[in-house]
Amino acid sequence: MADIRGFVFDAYGTLFDIHSVVEAGRAVTDDPMALSLLWRQKQLEYTWLRALMGRYEDFWRVTEAALRFALRKLDLRATEAQVRGLMNAYLSLACFPEVKGALQRLQGRPVAILSNGAPAMLQAAVASSGLSGLIQHVISVDAVKTYKPSPAVYALAPDALGVPAASLLFVSSNAWDVAGAKAFGYQVCWCNRAKAPAEELGVSADAVVARLDQIPT
C-alpha cells in the first residue's frame, strides 16, 4: 500500500459492536445472541433486496423490519415498548475496545465513516461512544438512497474528503463490504476479527488485520 491520504471506516461491526444489543435482548428471550444474529442477518438481506428492487427505506426502518421478522421467526413475544428498547440499543452501541486508540493513531489525515446507517443513527452512535473528536466526516448512504455494495455509495467518501479512492484506505470487518470497496478502487484493509474466509468475488484486501489498532499507515 502507498500514498494513504485518508481513512474511511465502515461503522456497524467495524467500529461499533452490533452484538452489544444482546443485553437489551434479554428482555424478550433467554437466548439473546440467537436473536441478535438473526436480526443482523435479515438487516443485511433487506438492504440488498431493497437496493435490487429500487425500493429504498432508510436503515432505521430496515433495522426495525428485520427485528420484527426475527422476533416472529424465533416465536418471541415482545411488546411495543420492548421493540422500542431493542431499537434504541442501536443508538448507543458499544465500540470495540481498541477503536479509540486506533483512531487517535491515525489523526493528522482525515478520518470518515461511510455506512449504511441513517444519519441520526450514526450521529447518535458516534456521540454515545465518545468518537466525535476523532472522526471528521460521517457519511450515510441516505445521500444516494441505496445501499452498499453499490458503487454510488463508495463514491461518497472520495467526494466528501476531496481525495481519490486509490489514495484512501477503506477499513471494514465485513468481507462483502471489503470486496465492494476494492472493486470500486479503494485500498482496502479487512479487519477479520472472526477469522472468516475471504469472499470468492475476484478481489482481495490489500491488508488483513485482527484488530483496528493493527491498521497499516
C-alpha positions as semicolon CSV with decimal commas, in nm:
position;residue;x (nm);y (nm);z (nm)
1;M;0,000;0,000;0,000
2;A;0,120;0,352;-0,074
3;D;0,012;0,716;-0,062
4;I;-0,262;0,673;0,201
5;R;-0,408;1,023;0,239
6;G;-0,714;0,938;0,447
7;F;-0,910;0,661;0,616
8;V;-1,270;0,552;0,557
9;F;-1,437;0,317;0,807
10;D;-1,745;0,106;0,793
11;A;-1,948;0,156;1,112
12;Y;-2,152;-0,149;1,212
13;G;-1,938;-0,447;1,302
14;T;-1,619;-0,248;1,238
15;L;-1,624;0,043;1,482
16;F;-1,943;-0,050;1,668
17;D;-2,021;-0,392;1,812
18;I;-2,364;-0,474;1,675
19;H;-2,399;-0,762;1,919
20;S;-2,385;-0,525;2,215
21;V;-2,766;-0,525;2,169
22;V;-2,759;-0,863;2,343
23;E;-2,818;-0,702;2,682
24;A;-3,136;-0,536;2,556
25;G;-3,242;-0,869;2,403
26;R;-3,253;-1,034;2,745
27;A;-3,584;-0,855;2,800
28;V;-3,752;-1,082;2,542
29;T;-3,551;-1,406;2,525
30;D;-3,322;-1,639;2,717
31;D;-3,103;-1,665;2,405
32;P;-3,040;-1,303;2,306
33;M;-2,741;-1,392;2,086
34;A;-2,963;-1,602;1,859
35;L;-3,195;-1,302;1,827
36;S;-2,904;-1,069;1,756
37;L;-2,755;-1,295;1,489
38;L;-3,083;-1,341;1,302
39;W;-3,164;-0,970;1,335
40;R;-2,829;-0,879;1,175
41;Q;-2,868;-1,138;0,900
42;K;-3,209;-1,005;0,798
43;Q;-3,095;-0,644;0,833
44;L;-2,827;-0,701;0,568
45;E;-3,054;-0,910;0,346
46;Y;-3,315;-0,634;0,347
47;T;-3,059;-0,372;0,241
48;W;-2,953;-0,584;-0,055
49;L;-3,310;-0,672;-0,151
50;R;-3,430;-0,314;-0,128
51;A;-3,135;-0,194;-0,335
52;L;-3,210;-0,452;-0,604
53;M;-3,582;-0,371;-0,601
54;G;-3,518;0,003;-0,612
55;R;-3,737;0,043;-0,301
56;Y;-3,514;0,233;-0,060
57;E;-3,606;0,285;0,301
58;D;-3,358;0,425;0,549
59;F;-3,159;0,198;0,775
60;W;-3,369;0,269;1,083
61;R;-3,680;0,133;0,909
62;V;-3,486;-0,158;0,763
63;T;-3,346;-0,241;1,107
64;E;-3,693;-0,237;1,263
65;A;-3,836;-0,457;0,988
66;A;-3,551;-0,705;1,039
67;L;-3,612;-0,708;1,414
68;R;-3,984;-0,775;1,375
69;F;-3,908;-1,061;1,133
70;A;-3,652;-1,211;1,373
71;L;-3,897;-1,196;1,663
72;R;-4,162;-1,378;1,457
73;K;-3,916;-1,633;1,323
74;L;-3,798;-1,718;1,674
75;D;-4,157;-1,715;1,806
76;L;-4,078;-1,444;2,060
77;R;-4,342;-1,219;2,209
78;A;-4,237;-0,856;2,250
79;T;-4,441;-0,554;2,349
80;E;-4,409;-0,232;2,150
81;A;-4,213;-0,088;2,443
82;Q;-3,968;-0,381;2,422
83;V;-3,933;-0,335;2,045
84;R;-3,853;0,032;2,105
85;G;-3,600;-0,066;2,369
86;L;-3,424;-0,300;2,129
87;M;-3,423;-0,039;1,854
88;N;-3,287;0,228;2,085
89;A;-2,995;-0,002;2,168
90;Y;-2,872;0,075;1,816
91;L;-2,831;0,440;1,915
92;S;-2,577;0,357;2,185
93;L;-2,385;0,057;2,055
94;A;-2,057;-0,016;2,230
95;C;-1,746;0,041;2,021
96;F;-1,479;-0,228;2,016
97;P;-1,218;-0,175;2,289
98;E;-0,931;-0,079;2,057
99;V;-1,127;0,172;1,848
100;K;-1,039;0,496;2,026
101;G;-0,669;0,418;2,037
102;A;-0,670;0,315;1,672
103;L;-0,841;0,636;1,561
104;Q;-0,610;0,850;1,774
105;R;-0,313;0,688;1,600
106;L;-0,450;0,791;1,259
107;Q;-0,501;1,159;1,338
108;G;-0,330;1,401;1,101
109;R;-0,513;1,262;0,800
110;P;-0,891;1,281;0,751
111;V;-1,099;1,001;0,902
112;A;-1,451;0,926;0,780
113;I;-1,733;0,683;0,842
114;L;-1,913;0,553;0,532
115;S;-2,210;0,348;0,645
116;N;-2,549;0,206;0,560
117;G;-2,673;0,371;0,881
118;A;-2,926;0,653;0,873
119;P;-2,771;0,992;0,962
120;A;-2,940;1,017;1,303
121;M;-2,836;0,661;1,392
122;L;-2,473;0,728;1,307
123;Q;-2,455;1,061;1,486
124;A;-2,605;0,904;1,799
125;A;-2,363;0,611;1,796
126;V;-2,060;0,834;1,739
127;A;-2,163;1,070;2,017
128;S;-2,251;0,799;2,270
129;S;-1,916;0,624;2,216
130;G;-1,712;0,944;2,253
131;L;-1,568;0,932;1,900
132;S;-1,688;1,273;1,779
133;G;-1,349;1,444;1,801
134;L;-1,176;1,161;1,613
135;I;-1,397;1,144;1,303
136;Q;-1,416;1,436;1,062
137;H;-1,686;1,304;0,826
138;V;-1,990;1,086;0,897
139;I;-2,134;0,981;0,561
140;S;-2,460;0,791;0,519
141;V;-2,594;0,604;0,218
142;D;-2,906;0,815;0,265
143;A;-2,741;1,072;0,037
144;V;-2,783;0,839;-0,263
145;K;-3,081;0,633;-0,144
146;T;-2,929;0,291;-0,195
147;Y;-2,703;0,053;-0,002
148;K;-2,357;-0,099;-0,013
149;P;-2,209;-0,251;-0,221
150;S;-2,342;-0,004;-0,480
151;P;-2,061;0,198;-0,643
152;A;-2,276;0,508;-0,585
153;V;-2,224;0,459;-0,210
154;Y;-1,848;0,409;-0,230
155;A;-1,820;0,726;-0,441
156;L;-1,949;0,938;-0,150
157;A;-1,630;0,932;0,059
158;P;-1,382;1,047;-0,210
159;D;-1,620;1,332;-0,291
160;A;-1,653;1,432;0,076
161;L;-1,280;1,411;0,153
162;G;-1,158;1,551;-0,177
163;V;-0,920;1,254;-0,210
164;P;-0,926;0,988;-0,485
165;A;-1,039;0,643;-0,376
166;A;-0,699;0,499;-0,472
167;S;-0,539;0,720;-0,204
168;L;-0,787;0,626;0,069
169;L;-0,770;0,320;0,293
170;F;-1,115;0,169;0,338
171;V;-1,150;-0,041;0,653
172;S;-1,431;-0,289;0,717
173;S;-1,490;-0,607;0,913
174;N;-1,747;-0,724;0,657
175;A;-1,590;-0,933;0,381
176;W;-1,860;-0,843;0,128
177;D;-1,802;-0,472;0,203
178;V;-1,427;-0,521;0,156
179;A;-1,497;-0,671;-0,187
180;G;-1,728;-0,386;-0,282
181;A;-1,480;-0,118;-0,179
182;K;-1,188;-0,288;-0,354
183;A;-1,390;-0,331;-0,672
184;F;-1,468;0,042;-0,661
185;G;-1,099;0,135;-0,638
186;Y;-1,005;0,190;-0,273
187;Q;-0,702;0,050;-0,100
188;V;-0,867;-0,185;0,149
189;C;-0,793;-0,325;0,493
190;W;-1,008;-0,613;0,618
191;C;-1,047;-0,630;0,996
192;N;-1,111;-1,002;1,014
193;R;-1,200;-1,042;1,382
194;A;-1,392;-1,363;1,316
195;K;-1,107;-1,532;1,121
196;A;-1,352;-1,586;0,837
197;P;-1,258;-1,698;0,484
198;A;-1,238;-1,432;0,216
199;E;-1,530;-1,399;-0,023
200;E;-1,493;-1,555;-0,369
201;L;-1,566;-1,235;-0,562
202;G;-1,247;-1,191;-0,760
203;V;-1,089;-0,920;-0,544
204;S;-0,873;-0,929;-0,232
205;A;-0,796;-0,691;0,053
206;D;-0,459;-0,515;0,045
207;A;-0,410;-0,588;0,415
208;V;-0,577;-0,812;0,673
209;V;-0,571;-0,738;1,047
210;A;-0,737;-0,889;1,351
211;R;-0,787;-0,556;1,533
212;L;-0,818;-0,196;1,424
213;D;-0,503;-0,091;1,612
214;Q;-0,307;-0,306;1,364
215;I;-0,409;-0,093;1,064
216;P;-0,104;-0,016;0,846
217;T;-0,043;0,354;0,792
